[in-house]
Amino acid sequence: MDDDRARVEEAARKVVESHDPRSLPTSEFLGACFDAGLSWVHFPEGLGGLGVSRGLQAGADAILQEAGGPNPFSLNPIGHGMAAATVLEHGSPELARDLLRPLATTEHIWCQLFSEPGAGSDLAGLATSAVRDGDEWVVNGQKVWTSLAHRARYALLLARSDPDQPKHKGLTYFVLDMQAPGVETRPLRQMTGQAEFNEVYLSDARIPDSHRLGEVGNGWRVAMTTLMNERSAIGGSSSVRGAGTIAEAVELWARYPQRHTPVLRDRLAVLWTRAEAQRLTDERARRSATTGSPGPEGSIAKLVNAELNQQVYEFCMELIGPEATLYGDYTQREITRMEDYRGPVQQRFLRARANTIEGGTSEVLRNILGERILGLPGDLRADAGKPWKEIPRG
């Protein structure tokens, strides 16, 4: 383990010595990280990794980002945090070689086509169909709440390939080219005034069978790989003490000394302590991780961070007092960069309301933790074992 850690850290130092992240284009610097095996250190060599423990990623990231390197997850969250691991585990070697490097460099942004108007929390109830036609699949349906679909080149797509099977067994998983004919993206405007979520309509969109991930009918298992990585990635906090959302609250506290009260000081201290406890928990989890896929424990981090995030911004709004009611305007603007998501604190407060919904609602995550970690009995399901086509849908 010590030898592997030294190898990872030496590779990171060599990258920043030969590729100055402050002067190079982001894609070029991230390409050098991929070639050095630092995109995902637990991936195989040649595919963005070094074949070492997942827990060593934090050491590489610290060296790269302290030198001014970008956080690739913030630039391509679905691609870097979810799609890469899914493609590696369930795609063909040829597909992984084609897709992983441009994903790591952020040349190709990714999105995730899971939720539907009639299947949000009940993901397995989705209705988008995939019908085999020779060496291709023809896909029809509607997806919703799709982050970054307006920028994405590729999408992770879960579709129903056999309506005669029970809902969890008749699903197949694909990589969809978002520029393919029959793919239409429509923005969904949020209460922030922005439109980072989208509806996606699929009308006879064709996908080559070579872009199928996993076996036909085994899409639910592949989806679990994506979801466990998603919750682990979303839930992970900054490895820097006092960074992240809590840093914004501390900065506002310093900016508004006239609004300090003992009650608010106590609330800030509690929030900072909780943020630090979560950071240390995440750090311990990263360092003890193996090369395997994340388990349901990732749901803990996602659950805690989502609720803490909301509470921090609630504190910020109370601290700034009447200014909390001020908002620039609700003019819809095109979202083209990650920086566009981060406006004034009022906007971030509004955006944080989605934290307990996206990536799995807090209610769903509590069910997962109860059933899969604590061993509690699952909910009774009236549709268990029934063919999907016989399940009533409102």
Salt bridges, closest charged atoms under 4 A:
ASP2 OD1 - ARG5 NH1 3.39
GLU10 OE1 - ARG13 NH2 3.53
ASP35 OD2 - ARG101 NH2 2.84
GLU45 OE2 - ARG7 NH2 2.99
GLU89 OE2 - HIS90 NE2 3.68
GLU94 OE2 - ARG97 NH2 3.88
GLU116 OE2 - LYS143 NZ 2.88
ASP122 OD1 - LYS167 NZ 3.02
ASP133 OD2 - ARG206 NH2 2.93
GLU136 OE1 - ARG206 NH1 2.87
ASP164 OD1 - LYS389 NZ 2.60
ASP177 OD1 - ARG153 NE 3.10
GLU184 OE2 - ARG186 NE 2.96
GLU196 OE2 - ARG351 NE 2.81
ASP209 OD2 - ARG132 NH2 3.50
ASP209 OD1 - ARG212 NE 2.78
GLU248 OE2 - ARG342 NH2 2.33
GLU248 OE1 - ARG348 NE 2.48
GLU251 OE1 - ARG255 NH2 2.67
GLU276 OE2 - ARG241 NE 3.73
GLU276 OE2 - ARG279 NH2 2.77
GLU283 OE1 - ARG286 NH2 2.95
GLU283 OE2 - ARG287 NE 2.73
GLU307 OE2 - ARG366 NH1 3.06
GLU314 OE2 - ARG353 NH1 3.14
GLU318 OE1 - ARG267 NH1 2.40
GLU323 OE2 - ARG259 NH2 3.65
ASP329 OD1 - ARG333 NH1 3.79
ASP340 OD1 - ARG337 NH2 2.99
GLU358 OE1 - ARG351 NH2 2.86
ASP383 OD2 - LYS167 NZ 2.70
